[in-house]
Amino acid sequence: MTLSRLAELAADPTASFVLIARDGAESVELLTGEVVDVDLLADIPLESGGIPREVFALVPYRQVRERGFVAQDDGAPLRCLVVEEHLRLPAHEVLAALPSEDVALHDQGFDIDDEEYAAIVEKVIADEIGRGEGANFVIRRDFAARIDGDERTAALTWFRALLTHERGAYWTFAVVTPGHIAVGASPEAHVVARQGVVTMNPISGTFRHPAGGSTKDTLVEFLSSTKETEELFMVVDEELKMMSAVCSDGGRITGPHLKEMSRLTHTEYMLRGESRLDPRDILRETMFAPTVTGSPMQNACAVIRRHERQPRGYYSGVAALFTPDGAGGHDLDAPILIRTVYLADHELRVPVGATLVRHSDPRGEVSETHGKAAGVLGAIGAIDRDTVAEARTDPDAPGETRSLAADPEVAALLSSRNARLAEFWLNPQEDDHDGPFAGRTATVVDAEDRFTTMLAHQLRHLGLAVNIVAWSEVGDADVVSADLVVAGPGPGDPRDAASPRVARMREVVSLRLDAGTPLLAVCLSHQILANRFGIDLEPLAAPHQGLQKSVPVFGEDASIGFYNTFTARVAPGTRTVGAAEVSADARTGDVYALRGKRFASVQGHLESILSRDGIRTLERLVAHALS
């Protein structure tokens, strides 16, 4: 039956089907049904005539506009397969039924050449990261080629190659619909929701297995890299922002773990929390993974729009399977769309991106995209696997399948990472209605950095009833009425008088100061508050993005995470400026915190996983502002 069914689907150019092999499963799932294209996530047809339906959806990057973020619109459809048949077939039978053709590539190369891509990298580092627009950004380019022959046969040939040679992928899949074909092996479950429990799986750090396979020594060297560790922490922070938006308990971190694949090893955490939201709403609030966009998310979308030459299509979107849960709702399983080949009109495209940070080397990022493209092409058998940059060894060579996760030294290195993290996010926590500030209200003004969702969760844990309002929507009445206003963080230059966002945050800070009502200012707003007292604002020599520091905060040293490119700066030794008490670096004069009558501020992100003393410092500053 397997052979005849697959052959029938492959031969019918109007048939639509999906093949999914999940990590560790010995079966391949075959989904068939009718294709429906919809405009919005809310339009995904999860029921028909009151009956829950299973739906598979390809969600393009342009759907991020549903969150109010910018994106080039290429018209890539939000394509839904309303499942009529869902079979689970033995993997060995599927392998026997799949074609194994020679799919030759021609007219191949990157759509943006190496020199131009390196120039884009340099510009993003200088003009975006260097000016405080964010911590990291992912800029992609596409490897493109032409193929001859039948597209469906090519897709099934590539899927067979992935089933044969890849291991460790969360989903290995082939999506075949008229006009749109996608084949890939995604390592990452972006978001999963089952029976009210939401999980996200931030992955970062890429260890390419050397010739002969990975060894303990080479893996230990990778795990000891400060750069790789900090990049993972930044990704976890960004996804915790999303978890705090959709989960009542804010989310809890477990890990880190090793994600071992055929040619690569990653490090990862698992984030878990509880939510009663519709799975389509959960998906909307978590669009999309910072590992393929950047942070903060809203500004990352703007940076991508400014610097990428072409729309993204499905790259960095998700494949989402909505399955009835038997209780009238749906579970959600949504891997990220990376390491995927797209095929339309006999043109193959492999989008690949590099994560750009303050210390990125443009030539190194060029090489990174070459390696990623070669890895995908080698995995599907489109180029000789022995020449692939990511896989400089035979996939069946001794040591390639050896797992090192259980090695005591490796396990200890992984575990030691958590010593740097805030226990608040490692331990179960809920809103504390009997907390020290129970009965008080707080309005958090979001200046386009969703760290505010994590901050709001911590404030609720301290007993406050919290409302988050965007800077563009907050009215003067909102600013005046709350017991406490938290002027939040955001990207950009605090000195930019032409920015409507900076101008509005200045008004928010001034309204509270002038009224003498409690104010807490964070990061960008801390800088605005400092400038209100005449303190100079200056760019840092090197941006502090995802940097953990121990700093003085009014008589206590606190371990805090920093994400700033600018700083308020006083002469070293300054203790007061006007009505503000100053806590600053004794050597540089960089201002870490301010406080005065009914106000307090902090440069660092107390809500970050990097802020080991975050919740205590937040309680101290809020108590001062409310006193």
C-alpha positions as CSV (number, residue, x, y, z in Angstrom):
1,M,0.0,0.0,0.0
2,T,2.8,2.4,0.8
3,L,4.4,2.1,-2.5
4,S,1.2,2.5,-4.5
5,R,0.0,5.4,-2.4
6,L,3.2,7.4,-2.7
7,A,3.5,6.6,-6.3
8,E,-0.1,7.8,-6.9
9,L,0.5,11.1,-5.0
10,A,3.8,11.8,-6.8
11,A,2.3,11.2,-10.2
12,D,-0.7,13.5,-9.6
13,P,0.3,17.2,-10.2
14,T,-2.9,18.3,-8.4
15,A,-2.4,16.2,-5.3
16,S,-1.2,17.7,-2.0
17,F,0.5,15.8,0.7
18,V,3.0,16.1,3.6
19,L,5.5,13.6,4.9
20,I,6.8,13.9,8.4
21,A,9.5,11.9,10.3
22,R,9.8,12.9,13.9
23,D,13.0,12.6,15.9
24,G,13.3,9.0,17.3
25,A,10.2,7.7,15.5
26,E,10.3,4.5,13.5
27,S,7.4,5.6,11.3
28,V,6.7,8.3,8.7
29,E,3.5,10.2,8.8
30,L,1.6,10.8,5.6
31,L,-1.0,13.6,5.6
32,T,-3.3,14.2,2.6
33,G,-6.2,16.6,2.1
34,E,-7.4,19.8,0.5
35,V,-5.3,22.9,0.4
36,V,-6.7,26.2,1.5
37,D,-4.8,29.5,1.6
38,V,-5.9,32.0,4.3
39,D,-4.9,35.5,5.1
40,L,-4.5,35.4,8.9
41,L,-3.5,32.9,11.6
42,A,-7.0,33.3,13.0
43,D,-8.4,32.1,9.7
44,I,-6.7,28.7,9.9
45,P,-9.8,26.4,9.7
46,L,-9.5,24.3,12.8
47,E,-13.1,23.2,12.7
48,S,-15.8,22.5,10.1
49,G,-19.5,22.4,11.1
50,G,-18.4,22.4,14.7
51,I,-16.2,19.4,14.3
52,P,-12.5,19.9,15.1
53,R,-10.2,19.3,12.1
54,E,-6.5,18.5,11.9
55,V,-4.6,21.1,9.9
56,F,-1.1,21.4,8.7
57,A,0.0,25.0,7.9
58,L,3.1,26.5,6.2
59,V,3.4,30.0,7.9
60,P,5.5,32.5,5.9
61,Y,7.7,35.1,7.4
62,R,5.4,37.9,6.2
63,Q,2.8,36.9,8.8
64,V,4.9,38.7,11.3
65,R,3.0,41.8,10.2
66,E,0.1,40.4,12.3
67,R,2.2,41.5,15.3
68,G,2.5,45.0,13.9
69,F,6.1,44.4,12.7
70,V,7.4,45.3,9.2
71,A,8.2,42.8,6.5
72,Q,8.5,42.7,2.7
73,D,5.4,41.2,1.3
74,D,6.1,38.6,-1.4
75,G,2.6,37.2,-1.3
76,A,3.8,33.8,0.0
77,P,0.5,32.1,1.0
78,L,-0.3,31.0,4.5
79,R,-1.0,27.5,3.1
80,C,-3.2,25.1,5.0
81,L,-3.7,21.4,4.3
82,V,-7.0,20.4,5.9
83,V,-6.1,16.8,6.7
84,E,-8.5,14.1,5.4
85,E,-6.1,11.2,5.9
86,H,-3.3,10.7,8.4
87,L,-1.3,7.5,8.1
88,R,1.7,6.3,10.1
89,L,3.8,4.1,7.9
90,P,6.9,2.0,8.8
91,A,9.9,4.0,7.9
92,H,11.6,1.1,6.1
93,E,8.6,0.7,3.9
94,V,8.6,4.4,3.0
95,L,12.3,4.3,2.2
96,A,11.8,1.3,-0.1
97,A,9.0,3.2,-1.9
98,L,10.8,6.5,-2.3
99,P,12.7,7.3,-5.5
100,S,16.4,7.7,-5.6
101,E,17.1,9.7,-8.8
102,D,20.1,11.8,-9.8
103,V,18.8,15.4,-9.5
104,A,21.5,17.5,-11.2
105,L,21.8,21.2,-10.4
106,H,22.9,23.9,-12.9
107,D,23.1,27.7,-13.1
108,Q,23.9,27.6,-9.4
109,G,25.2,30.2,-7.0
110,F,24.2,32.8,-4.3
111,D,21.8,35.5,-5.3
112,I,24.1,38.0,-3.4
113,D,27.8,37.5,-4.1
114,D,30.4,37.2,-1.3
115,E,31.7,40.8,-1.5
116,E,28.2,42.3,-1.4
117,Y,27.1,40.1,1.5
118,A,30.3,41.0,3.5
119,A,29.5,44.7,2.8
120,I,26.0,44.2,4.2
121,V,27.4,42.5,7.3
122,E,29.7,45.4,7.9
123,K,26.9,47.9,7.5
124,V,24.6,46.1,9.9
125,I,27.4,45.9,12.5
126,A,28.2,49.6,12.2
127,D,24.8,51.2,11.5
128,E,22.5,48.9,13.5
129,I,24.3,47.1,16.3
130,G,26.8,50.0,16.7
131,R,24.0,52.5,17.1
132,G,22.0,50.5,19.7
133,E,19.3,49.1,17.4
134,G,19.7,45.6,18.9
135,A,21.9,42.9,20.3
136,N,22.1,40.6,17.2
137,F,20.5,40.3,13.8
138,V,20.2,37.5,11.2
139,I,20.7,38.6,7.6
140,R,20.2,35.9,5.0
141,R,21.0,35.2,1.4
142,D,19.8,32.4,-0.9
143,F,21.6,29.7,-2.7
144,A,19.8,29.2,-6.0
145,A,20.0,26.6,-8.8
146,R,17.9,25.1,-11.6
147,I,16.9,21.5,-11.9
148,D,15.5,19.5,-14.8
149,G,13.0,16.7,-14.6
150,D,9.9,16.2,-12.4
151,E,9.8,18.4,-9.2
152,R,7.8,15.9,-7.1
153,T,10.3,13.1,-7.9
154,A,13.1,15.5,-6.9
155,A,11.4,16.3,-3.6
156,L,10.8,12.7,-2.7
157,T,14.4,11.9,-3.7
158,W,15.7,14.6,-1.3
159,F,13.4,13.4,1.5
160,R,14.8,9.9,1.1
161,A,18.3,11.2,1.4
162,L,17.4,13.0,4.6
163,L,15.8,9.9,6.1
164,T,18.9,7.9,5.2
165,H,21.7,10.2,6.3
166,E,20.4,12.7,8.8
167,R,19.9,12.1,12.5
168,G,18.8,14.3,15.4
169,A,16.4,16.5,13.4
170,Y,13.2,17.4,15.2
171,W,11.2,17.0,12.0
172,T,12.4,15.7,8.7
173,F,9.7,16.6,6.2
174,A,8.5,17.1,2.6
175,V,5.6,19.4,1.8
176,V,4.3,18.9,-1.7
177,T,1.5,21.2,-2.9
178,P,0.8,22.8,-6.4
179,G,3.3,25.6,-6.9
180,H,5.0,25.2,-3.5
181,I,7.4,22.4,-2.5
182,A,9.5,22.3,0.7
183,V,11.9,19.6,1.9
184,G,14.0,19.9,5.1
185,A,15.3,18.7,8.4
186,S,14.6,21.2,11.1
187,P,16.6,20.9,14.3
188,E,14.3,23.1,16.3
189,A,10.8,22.9,17.7
190,H,10.0,26.6,17.8
191,V,6.8,26.3,19.9
192,V,4.7,23.3,21.1
193,A,1.5,23.4,23.0
194,R,0.0,20.3,24.4
195,Q,-2.8,20.1,27.0
196,G,-2.2,23.6,28.2
197,V,1.6,23.3,28.5
198,V,3.7,25.4,26.1
199,T,7.3,24.6,25.3
200,M,9.9,26.5,23.3
201,N,13.3,25.2,22.3
202,P,15.9,28.0,21.9
203,I,19.0,26.6,20.1
204,S,22.2,28.4,19.5
205,G,25.9,27.7,19.0
206,T,27.0,25.6,16.1
207,F,29.7,23.0,16.4
208,R,30.7,21.6,13.1
209,H,32.0,18.1,13.5
210,P,35.7,17.9,12.4
211,A,37.2,15.2,10.1
212,G,36.8,11.9,11.8
213,G,33.8,13.0,13.8
214,S,33.5,14.9,17.1
215,T,35.6,14.0,20.1
216,K,35.4,15.0,23.7
217,D,38.3,17.4,23.3
218,T,36.9,19.3,20.4
219,L,33.4,19.4,22.0
220,V,34.9,20.7,25.3
221,E,36.7,23.5,23.4
222,F,33.4,24.5,21.8
223,L,31.5,24.4,25.0
224,S,34.1,26.6,26.7
225,S,33.6,29.4,24.1
226,T,32.3,32.6,25.8
227,K,30.9,33.7,22.4
228,E,28.8,30.6,21.9
229,T,27.5,30.7,25.5
230,E,26.5,34.3,25.4
231,E,24.7,33.9,22.1
232,L,22.6,31.1,23.6
233,F,21.8,33.2,26.7
234,M,20.6,36.1,24.4
235,V,18.4,33.7,22.5
236,V,16.9,32.3,25.7
237,D,16.2,35.9,26.9
238,E,14.4,36.7,23.6
239,E,12.2,33.5,23.7
240,L,11.4,34.1,27.4
241,K,9.9,37.4,26.3
242,M,7.5,35.4,24.2
243,M,6.8,32.8,26.9
244,S,6.0,35.6,29.4
245,A,3.5,37.0,26.9
246,V,1.6,33.7,26.5
247,C,2.1,31.8,29.8
248,S,0.5,32.8,33.1
249,D,3.5,31.5,35.0
250,G,6.0,33.2,32.8
251,G,8.0,30.1,31.8
252,R,10.7,28.1,33.4
253,I,14.1,27.1,32.0
254,T,15.5,23.6,31.9
255,G,18.8,22.5,30.5
256,P,21.1,23.2,28.9
257,H,21.3,20.1,26.6
258,L,23.3,19.0,23.6
259,K,21.4,18.7,20.3
260,E,23.6,16.2,18.4
261,M,23.0,15.8,14.7
262,S,24.8,14.1,11.9
263,R,27.1,16.9,11.0
264,L,26.5,19.5,13.7
265,T,26.0,19.8,17.5
266,H,24.1,22.6,19.0
267,T,23.4,23.7,22.6
268,E,19.8,24.2,23.7
269,Y,17.5,25.0,26.5
270,M,13.8,24.0,27.0
271,L,11.3,26.7,28.2
272,R,8.0,25.5,29.7
273,G,4.9,27.3,30.9
274,E,1.2,27.0,31.2
275,S,-1.3,28.8,28.9
276,R,-5.0,28.7,28.1
277,L,-4.7,30.6,24.8
278,D,-5.9,29.3,21.5
279,P,-2.9,27.7,19.8
280,R,-3.2,30.2,16.9
281,D,-2.8,33.0,19.4
282,I,0.2,31.3,20.9
283,L,1.7,31.0,17.4
284,R,1.0,34.6,16.7
285,E,2.7,35.9,19.9
286,T,5.8,33.8,19.3
287,M,6.4,34.8,15.7
288,F,9.3,34.2,15.0
289,A,12.5,32.6,16.4
290,P,15.2,35.0,17.4
291,T,17.8,32.5,16.1
292,V,16.7,33.4,12.6
293,T,15.6,37.0,13.1
294,G,17.5,38.8,15.9
295,S,16.7,40.8,19.0
296,P,14.8,42.7,20.0
297,M,12.3,41.2,17.7
298,Q,10.4,44.2,16.5
299,N,13.6,46.1,15.6
300,A,15.1,42.9,14.1
301,C,12.2,42.9,11.6
302,A,12.9,46.5,10.7
303,V,16.6,45.8,10.2
304,I,15.8,42.8,8.0
305,R,13.5,45.0,6.0
306,R,16.3,47.6,5.5
307,H,19.1,45.2,4.6
308,E,17.8,42.1,3.0
309,R,17.5,42.3,-0.8
310,Q,14.5,40.0,-1.3
311,P,11.4,38.9,0.8
312,R,12.0,35.9,3.0
313,G,9.2,33.6,1.7
314,Y,8.9,30.8,4.3
315,Y,12.5,31.1,5.7
316,S,12.3,31.6,9.4
317,G,8.6,30.9,9.5
318,V,7.2,27.7,10.8
319,A,5.5,24.5,9.7
320,A,2.6,24.1,12.1
321,L,0.5,21.0,12.8
322,F,-2.7,21.6,14.7
323,T,-4.2,18.3,16.0
324,P,-7.5,17.9,17.9
325,D,-6.8,17.1,21.5
326,G,-10.1,15.2,22.2
327,A,-11.3,17.9,24.5
328,G,-12.6,20.4,21.9
329,G,-9.2,22.2,21.5
330,H,-6.0,21.6,19.5
331,D,-2.5,20.7,20.3
332,L,0.2,22.6,18.3
333,D,3.6,21.3,17.1
334,A,5.5,24.0,15.1
335,P,9.2,23.5,14.1
336,I,11.1,26.4,12.6
337,L,11.6,26.5,8.8
338,I,15.4,26.4,8.5
339,R,17.7,23.9,6.7
340,T,15.0,23.7,4.1
341,V,15.0,23.5,0.3
342,Y,12.2,25.3,-1.6
343,L,11.3,24.3,-5.1
344,A,9.0,26.2,-7.5
345,D,9.1,26.4,-11.3
346,H,12.2,24.2,-11.4
347,E,14.2,26.6,-9.3
348,L,15.7,25.4,-6.1
349,R,16.4,27.9,-3.3
350,V,18.2,27.3,0.0
351,P,18.0,30.4,2.3
352,V,20.8,30.6,4.8
353,G,21.6,33.3,7.4
354,A,24.4,34.4,9.7
355,T,23.8,35.8,13.2
356,L,25.6,39.1,13.4
357,V,26.8,40.4,16.7
358,R,29.1,43.2,17.7
359,H,32.3,41.1,17.2
360,S,31.3,39.4,13.9
361,D,33.9,39.1,11.2
362,P,32.3,39.8,7.8
363,R,34.5,37.2,6.1
364,G,33.6,34.7,8.8
365,E,29.9,35.3,8.2
366,V,30.3,34.8,4.5
367,S,32.0,31.5,5.2
368,E,29.1,30.6,7.6
369,T,26.5,31.0,4.9
370,H,28.6,28.9,2.5
371,G,28.9,26.1,5.2
372,K,25.2,26.2,5.9
373,A,24.2,26.0,2.2
374,A,26.7,23.2,1.6
375,G,25.3,21.3,4.6
376,V,21.8,21.4,3.3
377,L,22.8,20.5,-0.3
378,G,25.0,17.6,1.0
379,A,22.2,16.3,3.2
380,I,19.8,16.0,0.3
381,G,22.4,14.5,-1.9
382,A,22.5,17.4,-4.3
383,I,26.3,17.7,-4.0
384,D,29.0,15.1,-2.9
385,R,28.7,14.7,0.8
386,D,32.4,14.1,1.2
387,T,33.1,17.6,0.0
388,V,30.5,19.4,2.2
389,A,32.1,22.0,4.5
390,E,29.7,21.1,7.3
391,A,30.4,17.4,7.0
392,R,34.1,16.8,6.3
393,T,33.6,13.2,7.1
394,D,31.7,10.1,5.9
395,P,28.4,10.1,7.7
396,D,29.0,6.4,8.5
397,A,32.5,6.9,9.7
398,P,33.4,5.6,13.2
399,G,32.6,8.2,15.9
400,E,30.1,10.1,13.8
401,T,27.2,8.5,15.7
402,R,28.9,8.5,19.1
403,S,27.0,10.6,21.7
404,L,29.1,12.7,24.0
405,A,26.2,14.2,26.0
406,A,26.6,11.7,28.9
407,D,30.4,12.2,29.3
408,P,31.0,13.6,32.8
409,E,33.2,16.4,31.7
410,V,30.8,17.5,29.0
411,A,27.8,17.2,31.4
412,A,29.6,19.3,34.0
413,L,30.5,22.0,31.5
414,L,26.9,22.2,30.4
415,S,25.6,22.3,33.9
416,S,28.1,25.0,35.0
417,R,26.4,27.5,32.6
418,N,23.4,27.7,34.9
419,A,25.6,29.1,37.7
420,R,25.5,32.4,35.8
421,L,21.7,32.5,35.5
422,A,18.9,34.0,37.6
423,E,17.3,31.4,39.8
424,F,14.0,33.1,39.3
425,W,13.8,31.7,35.8
426,L,15.2,28.3,36.7
427,N,12.7,27.6,39.5
428,P,8.9,27.3,39.3
429,Q,7.3,30.7,40.0
430,E,3.8,32.2,39.9
431,D,2.3,35.6,40.5
432,D,2.4,36.3,44.2
433,H,-0.9,38.0,45.2
434,D,0.5,38.3,48.7
435,G,3.8,39.9,47.6
436,P,5.3,43.0,49.2
437,F,3.4,45.3,46.8
438,A,0.0,43.5,46.8
439,G,-2.9,45.9,46.2
440,R,-0.8,48.3,44.0
441,T,-1.1,48.8,40.3
442,A,1.6,49.3,37.7
443,T,1.6,50.5,34.1
444,V,4.6,49.3,32.0
445,V,5.2,51.4,28.9
446,D,6.7,49.3,26.2
447,A,9.3,51.2,24.1
448,E,9.5,48.4,21.5
449,D,11.4,45.8,23.5
450,R,9.3,42.9,24.8
451,F,11.6,42.5,27.8
452,T,8.6,44.3,29.2
453,T,6.7,41.0,29.3
454,M,9.3,39.5,31.5
455,L,9.5,42.6,33.6
456,A,5.7,42.6,34.1
457,H,5.8,39.0,35.2
458,Q,8.4,39.8,37.9
459,L,6.3,42.7,39.0
460,R,3.3,40.5,39.3
461,H,5.4,38.1,41.3
462,L,6.0,41.0,43.7
463,G,2.3,41.4,44.1
464,L,1.5,44.3,41.6
465,A,-1.4,44.2,39.2
466,V,0.3,45.0,35.9
467,N,-0.8,46.4,32.6
468,I,1.5,46.7,29.5
469,V,0.8,49.6,27.1
470,A,2.8,50.4,23.9
471,W,4.5,53.8,23.8
472,S,2.4,54.7,20.8
473,E,-0.9,53.9,22.6
474,V,-0.3,55.1,26.1
475,G,-2.3,58.2,27.0
476,D,-1.6,60.8,29.6
477,A,-4.4,59.3,31.7
478,D,-2.6,56.0,31.8
479,V,0.6,57.6,32.9
480,V,-1.1,59.6,35.7
481,S,-3.5,57.0,37.1
482,A,-1.3,54.0,38.0
483,D,0.4,53.7,41.4
484,L,3.6,53.0,39.6
485,V,4.7,53.7,36.0
486,V,7.6,51.6,34.6
487,A,9.1,53.4,31.6
488,G,10.5,50.5,29.7
489,P,13.5,49.6,27.6
490,G,13.8,50.0,23.9
491,P,16.4,50.1,21.1
492,G,18.0,53.2,19.5
493,D,19.7,56.4,20.5
494,P,18.3,58.1,23.5
495,R,19.6,61.5,22.1
496,D,17.5,61.2,18.9
497,A,15.1,64.1,19.2
498,A,13.6,63.2,15.9
499,S,12.4,59.8,17.1
500,P,8.7,59.9,18.0
501,R,9.3,56.9,20.3
502,V,12.1,58.6,22.2
503,A,10.0,61.8,22.4
504,R,7.0,60.0,23.8
505,M,9.2,58.2,26.4
506,R,10.6,61.6,27.4
507,E,7.1,62.8,28.0
508,V,6.2,59.8,30.1
509,V,9.2,60.3,32.3
510,S,8.6,64.0,32.6
511,L,4.9,63.6,33.5
512,R,5.7,61.3,36.4
513,L,8.6,63.4,37.7
514,D,6.6,66.6,37.5
515,A,3.7,65.1,39.3
516,G,5.9,63.6,42.0
517,T,4.4,60.1,41.4
518,P,6.3,56.8,41.6
519,L,8.4,56.1,38.5
520,L,10.8,53.3,37.6
521,A,12.9,53.8,34.5
522,V,14.7,50.9,32.7
523,C,17.6,51.0,30.2
524,L,16.6,53.5,27.4
525,S,14.2,55.2,29.9
526,H,17.0,55.3,32.5
527,Q,19.1,57.2,30.0
528,I,16.3,59.6,29.3
529,L,15.8,60.1,33.0
530,A,19.5,60.8,33.5
531,N,19.5,63.3,30.6
532,R,16.6,65.1,32.3
533,F,18.9,65.7,35.2
534,G,21.6,67.1,32.8
535,I,23.7,63.9,32.8
536,D,25.6,63.4,29.5
537,L,24.7,60.5,27.3
538,E,27.5,58.8,25.3
539,P,28.0,55.7,23.1
540,L,30.0,52.9,24.7
541,A,33.3,52.1,23.1
542,A,31.9,48.5,22.6
543,P,28.2,47.7,23.0
544,H,27.1,45.8,26.0
545,Q,24.8,43.2,24.4
546,G,24.1,40.2,26.5
547,L,26.9,41.2,28.9
548,Q,26.7,40.1,32.6
549,K,28.4,42.5,35.1
550,S,28.6,42.9,38.8
551,V,27.8,46.5,39.5
552,P,27.2,48.7,42.6
553,V,23.5,49.6,43.2
554,F,23.2,51.8,46.2
555,G,25.3,49.9,48.7
556,E,25.0,46.4,47.2
557,D,26.9,44.8,44.4
558,A,24.4,43.2,42.0
559,S,25.0,40.7,39.2
560,I,22.9,42.2,36.3
561,G,22.6,41.6,32.5
562,F,23.2,44.5,30.2
563,Y,21.9,45.2,26.7
564,N,23.0,48.8,26.0
565,T,25.0,50.7,23.4
566,F,24.7,54.1,25.1
567,T,25.3,55.1,28.7
568,A,24.7,58.0,31.0
569,R,28.1,59.1,32.3
570,V,29.2,61.3,35.2
571,A,32.6,62.3,36.5
572,P,34.0,59.4,38.5
573,G,33.2,59.8,42.2
574,T,30.0,61.7,41.6
575,R,27.3,60.8,44.2
576,T,24.5,63.2,43.4
577,V,23.3,65.2,40.4
578,G,20.5,67.7,41.4
579,A,17.8,65.7,43.1
580,A,19.1,62.4,42.0
581,E,21.4,60.0,43.9
582,V,23.8,58.4,41.6
583,S,25.3,54.8,41.6
584,A,28.1,54.7,39.0
585,D,31.2,52.9,38.0
586,A,34.1,54.2,40.1
587,R,36.5,54.2,37.2
588,T,34.4,55.2,34.1
589,G,31.5,57.1,35.7
590,D,29.0,55.0,33.8
591,V,25.7,55.4,35.7
592,Y,24.1,52.1,36.7
593,A,21.2,53.4,38.7
594,L,19.5,56.6,39.9
595,R,17.1,57.3,42.7
596,G,15.4,60.2,44.3
597,K,12.0,61.2,45.8
598,R,9.5,58.8,44.3
599,F,11.7,57.7,41.4
600,A,14.4,55.1,40.7
601,S,16.1,53.8,37.5
602,V,18.5,51.1,36.4
603,Q,20.6,50.7,33.2
604,G,20.6,46.9,33.2
605,H,17.8,44.5,32.6
606,L,16.8,43.1,35.9
607,E,14.4,40.7,34.2
608,S,17.1,39.1,32.1
609,I,18.2,35.5,32.8
610,L,21.7,37.1,33.2
611,S,20.5,39.1,36.2
612,R,21.2,36.7,39.1
613,D,20.3,39.5,41.5
614,G,17.5,40.9,39.3
615,I,14.4,40.1,41.4
616,R,16.0,41.4,44.6
617,T,17.3,44.6,42.9
618,L,13.9,45.2,41.3
619,E,12.1,44.8,44.7
620,R,14.6,47.4,46.2
621,L,14.1,49.9,43.5
622,V,10.3,49.6,43.4
623,A,10.1,49.9,47.2
624,H,12.1,53.1,47.0
625,A,9.9,54.5,44.2
626,L,6.7,53.7,46.1
627,S,7.9,54.8,49.5
